[in-house]
Amino acid sequence: MSLADHRVFRQTGIMDWQVSRTGHLALGARKLRCALGKGGITLASEKREGDGATPLGRYPLRRVMYRADRVERPVTALPVREIREDDGWCDEPDDAGYNRPVRRPYAASHEALWREDGLYDIILVIGHNDDPPVPGLGSAIFLHCKRGDYEPTEGCVALDPDDVRAFLAEARPGDYLVID
């Protein structure tokens, strides 16, 4: 799809933003390099908690969270909120809060969203295993900022922070991230 086609389609409908198995996200005529899971790519139905794999599938874009103490609010039409120091994400399959945001401290296993390494300075929450969450099929699959020279993730899609911003500027409610 050309950039002109992309803009016409954008005016008329939802977008399926394609992430390839080779680690690229199509943004109009541009191909943005991205990191994928250290466990490779897997079918969403075969995704397991802690396997480090990026799940294939079509996922709705839910909301954006960001570290206001480190970066400016992203320009986007998606819902946005600041990450707080006590924000976490439950990754314990046996907990009622599995694959949901939680407040820290939290008794069950969880991931801190307030990180010092910059990976979560901007997070796009995608709708993987969340409607409703199925215990053990993977949690905290986000689009976020990359580490180093596109080092593999724990199953997420990671972009350069400038590319995260460029993507969010184009993304709209109702759009999908398609990992294929």
Residue, then its C-alpha position, 0 to 999 in steps of 0.5 A: m500500500s502506498l503512502a497515498d493509499h494509506r492516507v485514503f484508507r485511513q480516512t475511510g476505515i480501520m487499519d491493520w498495522q502489519v508486523s512481519r516475522t522478519g521484524h518490520l512494521a509497515l508504516g505507510a511506505r516506510k518499514l520500521r525495524c522492530a525486535l520480536g521475542k527471544g523465543g521466536i514467533t508462535l501461534a497465539s493458541e500455542k503461546r505460553e506464559g514465560d516462553g518469550a515468544t511473540p504471538l501471531g495474530r490480529y490484536p486491537l490497539r487498546r491504550v497508551m501509557y508513558r513515563a511523564d517524568r522521562v518523555e513527553r506525552p505521545v501524540t495519538a488518537l488512542p487513549v493515553r495515561e501516565i505510568r505511575e510508580d506503583d503500576g504493574w501487570c500481573d503475570e501469574p496465571d493462577d491469579a484473578g488479575y492475570n494479564r491485567p494492570v495491577r497496583r504494586p505492591y501486589a501479592a502475585s507475580h507481576e511486572a513493574l511498568w515503572r522501569e529504569d531501562g527505558l523500555y516502557d517509557i512508552i507502552l502500547v497495550i494490545g489486546h492479546n489474551d485479554d478478552p477474557p484472559v485465559p490463564g497461561l496463554g501469555s500476558a503483558i504483550f505490548l508494543h514498546c521501546k527497543r533495547g540496544d540494537y533491537e535485542p529480542t524481547e520477552g514476546c513483545v514488539a519493540l521499536d526505536p522510541d522515535d518510531v513508536r511515536a511515529f506509529l502512535a501518531e498514525a494509529r486510531p481507535g479501532d485499529y489492529l496490530v497484525i503479527d504475521 
